[in-house]
């Protein structure tokens, strides 16, 4: 396992989405809902579109391109046209920083 430092906790205020980039190429969507921090693949599994441009509603994110909605806990698609889930990453908040814990190698993404 490896820990990847994404960004400062202060960069993701309550009720917002922020995109972090791992190794400058892998987008990770970070959300804060009521102080609960989550991380998911940053690109919609239906068609390439950055999810930080979407809409955060409770525990879901809606892709602004085709309005597919995803559960931020499990990554499950809740509305078509997406039928593949988002990869969800384990989050650790440490010393005011948001980190993800992932296996060695490239990040898991579904597309």
Number of C-alpha atoms within 10 A of each C-alpha: 9 11 15 15 18 20 18 14 19 10 14 19 15 15 15 16 24 18 23 20 14 14 10 7 8 16 20 27 23 27 26 21 18 12 12 11 20 22 28 27 25 25 23 29 24 20 13 11 16 18 26 24 16 18 16 21 13 12 16 19 26 22 24 16 15 15 15 20 24 26 20 24 15 13 21 18 23 17 14 13 14 21 15 17 22 27 22 23 23 13 21 17 14 11 8 10 14 23 21 20 14 17 11 9 8 10 15 14 18 13 14
